[in-house]
């Protein structure tokens, strides 16, 4: 789908075009914010703030990267600010998803997958923020190294090194669990 007419109309202030873009972008923003914040309410707050900043900054969008990549950069900045904010500060325990027992019974195969995801999410919260961001963008959101670098506002080599460090740390942490 070619978004150019929608982007151009949205940049000119067309509310319907802006609404279409927001609807297309809100799910990826939520996944990213949820992965990094670990709390649905905080993720919704981050998405709302991202949407406001996106609309405000949209006239300055020049198309050097995709709209998705550009907007993910806005979302990352919102998450970073929320993490620094005392009113959104949280401990690692608060950031973890609800325990499996609270979700109700699952078929065995789904329970194993859910437990594995929960373990990965828990280990991810133990990484430094930049490593978390790189892993989430690269593997959860499936952005390329180039796109991840654009979102994180750093060099591609930095992304590669950060991911390498993160994966090495995650591997060590997983080995300790076994």
C-alpha positions as CSV (number, residue, x, y, z in Angstrom):
1,X,0.0,0.0,0.0
2,X,1.4,3.4,-1.0
3,X,1.1,5.7,2.0
4,X,2.5,8.8,0.2
5,X,-0.9,10.4,-0.5
6,X,-2.0,9.8,3.1
7,X,1.3,11.1,4.5
8,X,1.1,14.2,2.4
9,X,-2.5,14.8,3.3
10,X,-1.8,14.2,7.0
11,X,1.2,16.6,6.9
12,X,-1.2,19.3,5.5
13,X,-3.5,18.7,8.5
14,X,-6.1,16.4,7.0
15,X,-7.7,14.8,10.1
16,X,-8.9,11.7,8.3
17,X,-5.5,11.0,6.8
18,X,-3.9,11.6,10.3
19,X,-6.4,9.2,11.8
20,X,-5.6,6.5,9.2
21,X,-1.9,6.8,9.9
22,X,-2.4,6.7,13.7
23,X,-4.5,3.5,13.3
24,X,-1.8,1.9,11.2
25,X,1.0,2.8,13.6
26,X,-0.7,2.4,17.0
27,X,-0.3,-1.4,17.2
28,X,3.5,-1.4,16.4
29,X,3.9,1.4,18.9
30,X,2.0,-0.5,21.5
31,X,4.1,-3.7,21.0
32,X,7.3,-1.7,21.2
33,X,6.2,0.2,24.4
34,X,4.8,-2.9,26.0
35,X,8.0,-4.8,25.3
36,X,10.2,-2.1,26.8
37,X,7.9,-1.0,29.7
38,X,6.3,-4.3,30.6
39,X,3.1,-2.7,31.7
40,X,0.0,-2.3,29.6
41,X,-1.2,0.9,31.2
42,X,2.2,2.6,30.9
43,X,2.4,1.3,27.3
44,X,-1.0,2.9,26.5
45,X,0.2,6.2,28.1
46,X,3.4,6.0,25.9
47,X,1.4,5.3,22.8
48,X,-0.9,8.3,23.5
49,X,2.1,10.5,24.0
50,X,3.8,9.1,20.9
51,X,0.7,9.9,18.9
52,X,0.6,13.5,20.1
53,X,4.3,14.0,19.3
54,X,3.9,12.2,16.0
55,X,1.2,14.6,14.9
56,X,3.1,17.6,16.1
57,X,6.3,16.5,14.3
58,X,4.6,15.1,11.2
59,X,5.0,18.4,9.1
60,X,8.8,18.0,9.6
61,X,8.9,14.4,8.3
62,X,11.0,14.4,5.1
63,X,11.0,10.8,4.2
64,X,14.7,10.0,4.8
65,X,13.5,6.8,6.5
66,X,10.1,5.0,6.4
67,X,7.3,6.6,8.4
68,X,7.3,3.5,10.6
69,X,11.0,3.8,11.4
70,X,10.7,7.5,12.0
71,X,7.7,7.1,14.2
72,X,9.4,4.3,16.2
73,X,12.1,6.8,17.0
74,X,9.5,9.0,18.6
75,X,8.1,6.1,20.6
76,X,11.6,5.1,21.8
77,X,12.2,8.7,23.0
78,X,8.9,8.6,24.9
79,X,9.8,5.3,26.6
80,X,13.2,6.7,27.5
81,X,11.6,9.8,29.1
82,X,9.1,7.7,30.9
83,X,11.8,5.5,32.3
84,X,13.6,8.6,33.6
85,X,10.4,10.0,35.1
86,X,9.9,9.4,38.8
87,X,6.1,9.0,38.3
88,X,6.7,6.1,35.9
89,X,9.7,4.6,37.7
90,X,9.2,0.9,38.4
91,X,11.1,-2.0,39.8
92,X,11.9,-5.0,37.7
93,X,9.1,-6.9,39.6
94,X,6.5,-4.4,38.5
95,X,7.6,-4.6,34.9
96,X,7.1,-8.4,34.6
97,X,4.0,-9.8,33.0
98,X,1.4,-11.4,35.3
99,X,2.4,-14.8,36.4
100,X,1.2,-17.7,34.4
101,X,-1.1,-18.9,37.2
102,X,-3.1,-15.6,37.0
103,X,-3.8,-16.2,33.3
104,X,-5.7,-19.4,33.8
105,X,-5.0,-22.8,32.4
106,X,-3.4,-23.2,29.0
107,X,-2.9,-26.3,26.9
108,X,0.5,-27.8,27.6
109,X,2.2,-26.6,24.3
110,X,0.8,-23.1,24.8
111,X,1.8,-23.1,28.4
112,X,5.4,-24.0,27.5
113,X,5.6,-21.2,24.9
114,X,4.1,-18.7,27.3
115,X,6.5,-19.7,30.0
116,X,9.4,-19.4,27.6
117,X,8.3,-15.9,26.5
118,X,7.9,-14.9,30.2
119,X,11.4,-16.1,31.0
120,X,12.8,-14.2,28.0
121,X,10.9,-11.1,29.0
122,X,12.2,-11.4,32.6
123,X,15.8,-11.8,31.4
124,X,15.4,-8.9,29.0
125,X,14.4,-6.6,31.8
126,X,17.8,-7.3,33.4
127,X,19.7,-5.9,30.5
128,X,20.7,-2.3,30.2
129,X,18.1,-0.1,28.5
130,X,20.0,0.3,25.2
131,X,20.4,-3.4,24.9
132,X,16.7,-4.0,25.6
133,X,15.8,-1.4,22.9
134,X,18.1,-3.0,20.3
135,X,16.8,-6.5,21.0
136,X,13.2,-5.5,20.9
137,X,13.5,-3.5,17.8
138,X,15.6,-6.0,15.9
139,X,14.0,-9.3,17.0
140,X,10.5,-8.5,18.3
141,X,9.7,-5.7,15.8
142,X,11.8,-7.4,13.1
143,X,13.5,-4.1,12.0
144,X,16.7,-4.3,9.9
145,X,20.0,-3.3,11.5
146,X,19.8,-0.1,9.4
147,X,16.2,0.7,10.6
148,X,17.1,-0.2,14.2
149,X,20.1,2.2,14.0
150,X,17.8,4.9,12.7
151,X,15.3,4.5,15.5
152,X,18.0,4.4,18.1
153,X,19.8,7.3,16.5
154,X,23.2,5.6,16.4
155,X,25.5,3.8,13.9
156,X,24.7,0.4,12.5
157,X,28.0,-0.9,14.0
158,X,26.7,0.3,17.4
159,X,23.5,-1.7,16.9
160,X,25.4,-4.8,16.0
161,X,27.7,-4.5,19.0
162,X,24.8,-3.7,21.3
163,X,22.9,-6.7,20.1
164,X,26.0,-8.9,20.4
165,X,26.5,-7.8,24.0
166,X,22.8,-8.3,24.8
167,X,22.7,-11.8,23.3
168,X,25.8,-12.8,25.1
169,X,24.3,-11.6,28.4
170,X,21.0,-13.3,27.7
171,X,22.9,-16.6,26.9
172,X,24.8,-16.4,30.2
173,X,21.6,-15.7,32.1
174,X,19.8,-18.6,30.5
175,X,22.7,-20.9,31.2
176,X,22.4,-20.0,34.9
177,X,18.7,-21.1,34.8
178,X,19.6,-24.6,33.6
